[in-house]
Amino acid sequence: MSNRAWGLLIVAAAAAAGMLMRGRILAQEEPPPRGAAARAADEPFAEKYVLIALKSDPEFGLMILEKPRARTAAGREFLVGIVPDDGLDGNFQEGREQWVAIDDVASITVYDKLADLQEDLQEEAVAAGTALR
């Protein structure tokens, strides 16, 4: 093979390798988020209030948590947060940390503002013929 043929072969091989590497680079997934973005992905309720309906008490089992996060204890998953003012008089759990077992969660309703959650609870209470406060 002549020097010219070798040169063309080397250029062609370099071009093919470049295209292959470019394809691999473009095909790579986005790097995992870091910092605040990672926390937001891992803790979707971090700046929220959640109203949790419990499977174990479908008629009356509601829990409200502020900024809940997932935690594990004794091999079980829990949502853990602070119990905010729910609009009920005499709620001894208000301001305390509450753990709710994930396997007892029937549904979760997410609120940005506590006032919106309280308003919805009040409307439901009035519709049911009771008042919260």
FENWOWO-V733023 format. One record per backbone hydrogen bond with DSSP energy under -1.0 kcal/mol. NH is the residue of the N-H (numbers start at 1). CO is the residue of the C=O. E is the energy in kcal/mol with one decimal. If there is no record, write none. Layout:
BEGIN
nh->[NH NH]
co->[CO CO]
e->[E E]
END
This chain:
BEGIN
nh->[6 7 8 9 10 11 12 13 14 15 16 17 18 19 20 21 22 23 24 25 26 27 37 39 40 41 42 43 46 48 49 50 51 52 53 54 55 61 62 63 65 66 67 69 71 73 76 78 79 80 81 82 83 92 94 95 96 98 100 102 104 105 106 107 109 111 117 118 119 120 121 122 123 124 125 126 127 128 129 130]
co->[2 3 4 5 6 7 8 9 10 11 12 13 14 15 16 17 18 19 20 21 22 23 34 35 36 37 38 39 43 45 111 65 109 63 107 61 104 57 60 52 50 82 48 80 78 76 73 71 100 69 98 66 96 90 91 83 93 81 79 77 101 102 53 53 51 49 113 114 115 116 117 118 119 120 121 122 123 124 126 125]
e->[-2.3 -2.4 -2.4 -2.4 -2.4 -2.4 -2.6 -2.5 -2.5 -2.5 -2.4 -2.5 -2.3 -2.4 -2.4 -2.6 -2.5 -2.3 -2.0 -2.6 -2.7 -1.8 -1.1 -2.1 -2.4 -1.8 -2.4 -2.5 -1.9 -2.1 -2.8 -2.5 -2.8 -3.6 -2.3 -2.7 -3.2 -3.2 -1.5 -2.4 -2.2 -2.5 -3.3 -2.0 -2.4 -2.4 -2.2 -2.9 -2.6 -2.8 -1.9 -1.5 -2.4 -1.2 -1.4 -4.0 -2.4 -3.3 -2.5 -2.4 -1.8 -1.7 -3.3 -1.3 -2.5 -3.2 -1.4 -2.8 -2.3 -2.1 -2.4 -2.5 -2.4 -2.2 -2.4 -2.6 -2.3 -1.6 -1.3 -3.3]
END
